[in-house]
Amino acid sequence: MNNQASFTLRGRNPDVLSCIANLSNDEVFTPPEFANRMLDTLAEAWAVSNNGADIWADSSVKFLDPCTKSGVFLREITKRLTEGLKKEIPDLQKRVDHILTKQVFGIGITHLTSLLARRSVYCSKFANGQHSIAKSFTSEAGNIWFERIEHNWGGTKCKFCGAPKAILDREEGIENYAYAFIHTNDIKSRIIELFGGTMQFDVIIGNPPYQMKGGAGGTSDSSIYHLFVEQAKNLEPRYLSMVIPSRWLAGGRGLDEFRKEMLNSGHLRSLTDFQDSGDAFPGVQIKGGICYFLWDVANKGTCNVTRISGGVEHYQEGRNLGEFDVFVRDERALGILRKVLAKQETSVADMVSGDTPFGIATNFKDWSEKSEKGKIGLHLINHTQRTFGFVARSVISKNVEAIDFWKVLVPKAYGAGETFPHQILGKVIVAEPPSVCTQSYLIVAPFKSSHEANSFASYYRTRLFRFLVSLRKITQDAPRSTYSWVPRQSWDKTWTDEMLYEKYGITKNEIAFINSMIRPMGETDE
């Protein structure tokens, strides 16, 4: 046993868990180096809160990964405890048995990942198997549980996770992605069912699935990672640490209440934000980046933030996460934003429409290339190209009054990429009346004349306008809310950055920063 344990519990080169392919961009295997970074953050916080104590030398601490895939968190925790508990439990076999039966627990997200996790942690797909390094288990699962459960269909969707019945109501033997941890209203009772008794976990840590296929309808997916975070809190751990997409910081459909609670509770002790997900997970691109946090039930105040951009770490001590309704990721932007907001001007967001402004979907087909009596102009995207056609006025079901106003059409989405400086927003269209557009655009209206509409368009093209949008635009989508920090101006002139910088007292250093983030935009730029 001694030779086997020392071999299997120590690092190897190469580490197999650093080589396996991801299931998808939504079910990403955590690299061992990243998992250890999270565990280091946890250990530092534990020491500060416990008079310098070493969490890995405490045989009473219980850990749970409620969404284990490769088992990397459980494996690395086990390795650390095996080293840290040497003095308390000198016998290696007894020490390993204690750690694996009393301290380390996991819930597999699929049958496949549960087997992978058991191999990573127990060195055997069966916890009670011949080659398992744990010798006290009587079950094959050990403390890494998985059994198929079913979705709770409430009509066309699952009541718990929003999974579409048409896609994931599958027969036995085909994975249905009904994750046990979030498919219950009583997680404490579920834990008793899974592990055979009441459990008080000191630490919950993991990397949950990010999205549910088709959960937002049609081909649109819905976020589910926040459901794992919220459920974990219901277990009342001392610490909670998860790696999740950064888009929750400023956007995301259905994440408003989650973001509000996370930013304002005061329990976030640290937040590490990778603006490019590739810096955290090599070869994986997750729009908006990736982050991990350490939630501390005893923390009541500010949060230490580390922003990682281009591989460089920028540390900010004591950030007030609740200063705004969304989190400003780049601390260098705070001074500029505060100057603009200090004037307390009305936002242009009041002029921006909601989604599908005229009730015409992106894939609308009932339009013609030629003008006919009773038809009005239609701006649309046809085969990825901006196109102008005509549609019957009677088709319009929303914002009918805007048909006959001058308006500015702004792209609903613009792929920004991960490098700077970039454009943030796509080219506007100044649309004369009578005209409408499909769901590909939002409208800014009303304007009384071409002169007013073009004045707004000049403002939109300024770097400051797009910089303020960028603080709230974390993915390619640019809904009305992303314009909330852009103040309204008078529409009687052609606006330039020089005018705006003077108005808001933007310094030379701040201008240089804006220029480093936002590239110039001409009238013809797409």
C-alpha positions in Angstrom: 0.0 0.0 0.0 2.7 2.5 0.9 4.3 2.3 -2.5 1.0 2.5 -4.3 -0.2 5.5 -2.4 3.0 7.4 -2.7 2.9 6.9 -6.4 -0.7 7.6 -7.1 -1.1 10.6 -4.8 1.8 12.6 -6.0 2.2 14.7 -9.1 3.2 13.0 -12.4 4.6 14.4 -15.5 2.6 14.7 -17.6 -0.5 14.9 -15.5 -3.3 13.0 -17.3 -5.9 15.5 -16.1 -4.1 18.3 -18.0 -4.3 16.4 -21.2 -7.9 15.3 -21.5 -10.3 17.0 -23.9 -13.1 19.1 -22.7 -16.7 17.8 -23.0 -17.7 21.1 -24.5 -17.2 24.9 -23.9 -20.0 24.6 -21.3 -18.6 21.6 -19.5 -15.0 22.4 -19.2 -12.5 20.2 -17.3 -10.5 22.3 -14.8 -6.7 22.3 -15.4 -4.8 21.0 -12.3 -2.9 24.3 -12.1 -6.1 26.3 -12.0 -7.6 24.1 -9.4 -4.6 24.5 -7.2 -4.7 28.2 -7.6 -8.3 28.1 -6.2 -7.2 25.9 -3.4 -4.3 28.3 -2.6 -6.8 31.1 -2.3 -8.9 29.0 0.0 -6.0 28.1 2.2 -4.8 31.7 2.6 -8.3 32.8 3.6 -8.6 29.9 6.1 -5.2 30.8 7.7 -6.2 34.5 8.0 -9.5 33.6 9.7 -8.1 30.9 11.9 -5.0 32.4 13.5 -2.6 31.0 10.9 -4.0 27.5 11.0 -3.3 25.1 8.0 -6.6 23.8 6.6 -4.7 20.8 5.2 -3.7 19.8 8.7 -7.3 19.7 10.0 -8.8 16.2 9.9 -12.3 17.5 10.7 -12.8 19.7 7.6 -15.3 18.4 5.0 -15.1 19.2 1.3 -17.7 18.8 -1.4 -17.5 19.1 -5.2 -21.1 19.1 -6.2 -20.4 19.0 -9.9 -17.3 16.9 -10.3 -16.1 16.0 -13.8 -12.4 14.9 -13.8 -12.2 14.8 -10.0 -9.3 17.3 -10.1 -10.5 19.3 -7.1 -11.0 16.2 -5.0 -7.7 14.7 -6.1 -5.7 17.8 -5.3 -7.5 18.2 -1.9 -6.7 14.6 -1.1 -3.0 15.1 -2.0 -2.8 18.2 0.2 -4.5 16.5 3.2 -2.3 13.4 2.8 0.7 15.6 3.3 -0.9 17.9 5.9 -2.2 15.2 8.2 1.1 13.3 8.5 1.6 14.3 12.1 -1.9 13.6 13.3 -2.3 10.3 11.4 1.2 8.9 10.8 0.0 5.6 9.2 -0.4 6.3 5.5 -3.2 3.7 4.9 -5.2 5.0 7.9 -4.6 8.6 6.8 -5.8 7.9 3.2 -8.8 6.0 4.5 -9.8 8.8 6.8 -9.5 11.5 4.1 -11.4 9.6 1.5 -14.2 8.3 3.8 -14.6 11.3 6.1 -13.4 14.4 4.4 -13.7 14.3 0.6 -17.1 14.1 -1.2 -18.3 14.6 -4.8 -21.4 14.4 -7.0 -20.7 13.4 -10.6 -22.5 15.4 -13.3 -22.7 12.4 -15.6 -22.1 8.6 -15.4 -18.9 9.1 -17.4 -17.5 11.8 -15.3 -18.3 10.0 -12.1 -16.1 7.1 -13.3 -13.4 9.5 -14.3 -13.5 11.2 -10.9 -13.3 7.9 -9.0 -10.3 6.9 -11.1 -8.6 10.2 -10.3 -9.3 10.1 -6.5 -9.5 6.3 -5.7 -7.3 5.1 -8.6 -10.1 2.8 -9.5 -13.5 3.3 -11.0 -14.9 1.2 -8.1 -14.2 2.7 -4.7 -14.2 -0.7 -3.1 -12.3 -2.3 -6.0 -9.1 -4.3 -5.7 -6.9 -1.4 -6.9 -8.6 1.3 -4.9 -6.3 3.2 -2.5 -9.2 3.4 -0.1 -9.8 0.2 1.9 -12.8 1.0 4.0 -15.6 1.5 1.4 -18.3 -1.1 1.0 -19.9 0.5 -2.1 -18.6 0.9 -5.6 -19.4 4.7 -5.6 -17.6 5.5 -2.3 -18.1 9.2 -1.7 -18.4 10.2 -5.3 -22.0 9.7 -6.1 -23.9 9.4 -9.3 -27.2 8.0 -10.3 -29.4 9.1 -13.2 -32.4 11.2 -12.1 -35.1 12.6 -14.3 -36.1 16.2 -15.0 -39.3 17.6 -13.4 -41.3 18.6 -16.5 -43.6 21.5 -16.0 -45.1 21.7 -19.4 -42.3 22.1 -22.0 -39.5 22.8 -19.6 -37.9 21.3 -16.4 -39.0 23.2 -13.3 -35.6 23.1 -11.8 -33.1 23.8 -14.6 -35.2 25.0 -17.6 -34.1 22.1 -19.8 -36.4 21.8 -22.9 -38.5 18.6 -22.8 -38.3 18.4 -26.6 -34.5 18.0 -26.4 -33.7 16.3 -23.1 -36.7 14.0 -22.4 -34.5 11.0 -23.2 -34.8 7.3 -22.8 -32.7 5.3 -20.2 -29.1 5.0 -21.3 -28.8 8.4 -23.0 -27.5 11.2 -20.8 -30.3 13.7 -20.0 -28.2 16.3 -18.0 -30.5 16.3 -15.0 -27.9 17.4 -12.5 -28.8 16.0 -9.1 -27.5 18.9 -7.1 -29.9 21.4 -8.5 -32.9 19.2 -9.1 -34.4 19.4 -5.6 -36.1 22.0 -3.4 -34.5 20.5 -0.3 -30.7 20.1 -0.8 -30.0 19.0 2.8 -32.3 16.1 2.5 -30.8 15.2 -0.9 -27.4 15.1 0.7 -28.6 12.7 3.4 -30.0 10.5 0.6 -26.7 10.6 -1.3 -24.2 10.1 1.5 -26.3 8.3 4.2 -26.3 11.0 6.8 -26.4 14.7 7.7 -23.4 16.5 6.4 -22.0 19.9 7.3 -19.6 20.8 4.6 -17.0 23.4 5.5 -15.9 24.0 1.9 -17.9 23.6 -1.3 -15.7 24.0 -4.4 -16.1 23.2 -8.1 -16.6 24.1 -11.7 -20.3 23.7 -12.6 -21.8 23.3 -16.1 -22.4 26.7 -17.6 -25.4 26.4 -19.8 -28.5 24.3 -20.6 -28.9 23.6 -24.3 -32.1 25.2 -25.6 -33.1 26.5 -22.2 -33.9 30.0 -23.4 -36.0 28.7 -26.3 -35.2 27.5 -29.8 -31.4 27.5 -30.4 -30.7 29.8 -27.4 -29.1 28.3 -24.3 -29.7 29.4 -20.8 -27.2 29.9 -18.0 -27.4 27.4 -15.2 -24.1 27.9 -13.3 -25.8 30.3 -10.9 -28.2 27.6 -9.9 -25.2 25.6 -8.5 -23.9 28.6 -6.6 -27.3 29.3 -5.1 -27.9 25.7 -4.1 -24.4 25.5 -2.6 -25.3 28.4 -0.3 -28.3 26.5 0.9 -26.0 24.0 2.4 -24.5 26.8 4.6 -20.8 26.1 4.1 -18.1 28.2 5.6 -16.5 28.8 2.2 -17.8 28.4 -1.3 -15.5 28.7 -4.3 -16.6 28.1 -7.9 -15.2 28.9 -11.4 -17.9 30.4 -13.6 -18.2 32.6 -16.7 -17.6 36.3 -16.0 -20.6 37.4 -17.9 -22.6 37.5 -14.6 -20.6 40.5 -13.6 -22.5 42.8 -16.0 -25.1 40.9 -17.9 -26.7 37.5 -18.7 -30.4 36.7 -19.1 -32.0 35.8 -15.8 -29.0 36.8 -13.7 -30.1 40.1 -12.3 -31.1 38.8 -8.9 -28.1 36.6 -8.7 -25.7 39.5 -9.6 -27.5 41.8 -7.1 -27.1 39.3 -4.2 -23.5 38.4 -5.0 -22.4 42.0 -5.4 -24.2 43.4 -2.4 -24.1 40.6 0.3 -20.6 41.4 1.4 -19.7 37.7 1.5 -17.4 37.7 -1.5 -14.0 37.7 0.0 -12.0 37.5 -3.2 -12.7 37.6 -7.0 -10.2 36.6 -9.7 -11.3 37.7 -13.2 -9.7 36.4 -16.4 -10.8 38.7 -19.2 -9.6 36.1 -21.7 -10.7 32.6 -20.8 -7.7 31.2 -22.7 -5.5 32.5 -19.9 -7.3 30.2 -17.5 -8.3 27.3 -19.7 -5.8 27.0 -22.6 -7.6 26.4 -25.9 -11.1 27.3 -24.6 -12.9 30.5 -25.6 -15.8 31.5 -23.3 -17.2 34.8 -24.4 -16.7 37.5 -21.7 -14.0 35.5 -19.9 -14.0 33.4 -16.8 -13.6 34.0 -13.1 -13.5 32.3 -9.8 -14.6 33.6 -6.4 -14.2 32.8 -2.7 -17.5 33.3 -0.8 -17.0 33.5 3.0 -20.0 33.3 5.2 -18.2 35.4 7.9 -17.0 38.1 5.5 -19.0 41.3 5.7 -17.5 44.0 3.6 -15.2 44.7 0.7 -13.6 42.2 -1.7 -10.1 41.8 -3.0 -10.1 41.6 -6.8 -7.5 40.3 -9.1 -7.9 41.2 -12.8 -5.9 39.2 -15.2 -5.4 40.6 -18.7 -2.7 39.4 -21.1 -1.3 37.1 -18.4 -0.6 40.2 -16.2 -2.2 40.3 -12.7 -3.7 43.6 -11.4 -4.5 43.4 -7.7 -7.1 45.7 -6.1 -7.6 45.5 -2.4 -10.9 46.3 -0.8 -13.2 46.9 -3.8 -16.8 47.8 -3.0 -18.6 45.4 -5.3 -21.9 47.0 -4.7 -21.0 50.6 -5.8 -23.0 50.1 -9.1 -25.6 47.7 -10.3 -23.0 45.9 -12.4 -19.3 45.3 -11.7 -16.7 47.4 -13.4 -14.0 44.9 -14.2 -11.2 47.3 -15.0 -10.4 49.5 -12.0 -8.8 52.1 -14.3 -12.2 53.0 -15.6 -13.7 53.9 -12.3 -12.5 57.5 -12.2 -13.8 58.3 -15.7 -17.2 56.7 -14.9 -17.6 58.6 -11.7 -16.9 61.9 -13.4 -19.6 61.2 -16.1 -22.2 60.0 -13.6 -21.5 62.9 -11.2 -23.4 65.2 -13.6 -26.6 63.1 -13.1 -27.8 63.5 -16.7 -30.6 61.4 -18.2 -29.3 58.3 -19.9 -29.7 57.6 -23.6 -31.0 54.2 -22.6 -34.4 55.8 -22.3 -34.3 56.4 -26.0 -33.2 52.8 -26.9 -35.8 50.2 -27.7 -36.1 46.7 -26.3 -35.5 43.5 -28.2 -37.3 43.0 -31.6 -38.4 46.7 -31.7 -41.1 46.2 -34.4 -42.0 42.6 -33.7 -40.1 41.3 -36.8 -37.8 38.4 -36.2 -34.3 38.1 -37.6 -35.4 35.2 -39.9 -38.4 37.1 -41.3 -39.0 36.1 -44.9 -42.1 38.0 -46.0 -40.4 41.0 -47.5 -39.7 42.2 -51.1 -36.8 44.0 -52.8 -39.1 46.4 -54.7 -41.2 49.2 -53.3 -45.0 48.7 -53.6 -48.0 50.7 -52.5 -48.7 50.2 -48.8 -45.2 49.0 -48.1 -42.5 50.7 -46.0 -38.7 50.4 -45.8 -37.2 47.4 -43.9 -33.6 47.2 -42.7 -32.5 43.6 -42.2 -29.6 41.2 -42.3 -29.9 38.8 -45.3 -27.3 36.0 -45.6 -25.0 38.0 -43.2 -25.3 41.1 -45.4 -27.0 44.4 -44.4 -30.0 44.7 -46.8 -32.8 47.1 -47.4 -36.2 45.9 -48.6 -39.8 46.6 -48.1 -42.6 45.2 -46.0 -46.3 45.8 -45.5 -47.1 48.3 -42.8 -49.8 46.0 -41.5 -47.1 43.5 -40.4 -45.8 45.9 -37.7 -47.0 44.8 -34.2 -44.8 47.0 -31.9 -43.7 50.6 -31.7 -46.0 51.6 -34.6 -45.6 55.3 -33.7 -41.9 55.1 -34.4 -42.4 54.1 -38.1 -42.8 57.8 -39.1 -40.0 59.3 -37.0 -36.4 59.6 -37.9 -34.5 57.0 -36.0 -31.0 55.5 -35.6 -30.6 51.7 -35.9 -27.9 50.2 -33.7 -26.8 46.5 -34.0 -28.3 44.3 -31.3 -25.0 42.4 -31.2 -21.4 43.0 -32.2 -18.6 40.4 -31.9 -15.9 42.2 -30.1 -13.2 39.6 -29.7 -10.8 39.5 -26.7 -8.1 42.0 -27.8 -7.9 45.7 -27.3 -8.4 48.3 -28.7 -11.6 47.3 -30.4 -14.8 48.8 -31.7 -17.3 47.6 -29.1 -20.3 48.4 -31.2 -21.2 48.0 -34.9 -22.1 50.7 -37.5 -25.3 52.6 -37.0 -27.9 53.3 -39.7 -29.7 56.7 -39.8 -33.2 55.6 -41.0 -35.6 58.0 -42.6 -39.3 57.6 -42.1 -41.3 55.5 -42.9 -39.1 52.6 -42.0 -38.6 49.6 -39.7 -36.1 46.9 -38.9 -35.8 43.3 -37.9 -34.6 41.9 -34.6 -31.0 42.3 -35.7 -31.3 46.0 -34.6 -32.5 48.1 -31.7 -33.8 51.6 -32.5 -32.9 54.9 -30.9 -35.8 57.3 -31.3 -37.5 59.6 -31.7 -35.7 62.3 -33.7 -37.4 65.2 -35.3 -35.1 65.5 -38.2 -32.1 64.1 -40.1 -29.9 66.7 -38.4 -30.9 65.4 -34.9 -30.5 61.7 -35.9 -27.0 62.4 -37.4 -26.0 64.3 -34.3 -26.8 61.2 -32.2 -24.9 59.1 -34.8 -21.8 61.3 -34.4 -22.0 60.9 -30.6 -22.3 57.1 -30.9 -19.1 57.0 -32.9 -17.1 58.8 -30.2 -14.7 56.8 -28.2 -16.2 58.0 -24.9 -19.7 56.8 -25.9 -18.4 53.3 -26.8 -16.1 53.2 -23.7 -19.1 53.8 -21.4 -21.0 51.0 -23.2 -18.0 48.7 -22.9 -18.2 48.8 -19.1 -21.5 47.1 -19.2 -21.1 45.0 -22.4 -19.4 41.8 -21.5 -20.3 39.6 -24.4 -21.3 40.3 -28.0 -24.9 41.2 -27.0 -25.7 44.9 -26.6 -29.2 45.2 -25.1 -30.7 48.5 -24.0 -29.2 48.1 -20.5 -25.6 48.4 -21.9 -26.4 52.1 -22.7 -27.4 52.9 -19.1 -24.2 54.9 -18.3 -24.2 56.9 -21.5 -25.6 60.4 -20.8 -28.0 62.1 -23.2 -26.7 65.2 -25.0 -28.3 67.9 -27.1 -28.9 66.9 -30.7 -27.9 70.1 -32.4 -24.2 69.5 -33.3 -21.7 67.0 -34.5 -20.1 65.6 -31.4 -16.4 64.8 -31.0 -14.4 63.3 -28.2 -12.6 66.6 -27.6 -16.0 68.2 -26.8 -16.9 65.4 -24.4 -13.5 65.2 -22.7 -13.7 68.9 -21.9 -17.3 68.7 -20.7 -16.5 65.8 -18.3 -13.0 66.8 -17.2 -11.3 63.8 -18.6 -7.5 64.0 -18.0 -4.7 63.2 -20.5 -3.9 60.0 -18.7 -7.6 59.0 -18.8 -7.8 59.8 -22.5 -4.7 57.6 -23.2 -6.4 54.8 -21.3 -9.7 55.2 -23.4 -7.6 55.2 -26.6 -5.9 52.0 -25.5 -9.2 50.3 -25.1 -11.4 51.8 -27.9 -10.4 52.2 -31.5 -11.6 55.1 -33.7 -14.8 54.6 -35.6 -15.6 56.3 -38.9 -18.9 56.6 -40.7 -18.1 53.6 -42.9 -16.8 51.3 -40.2 -18.8 48.1 -39.8 
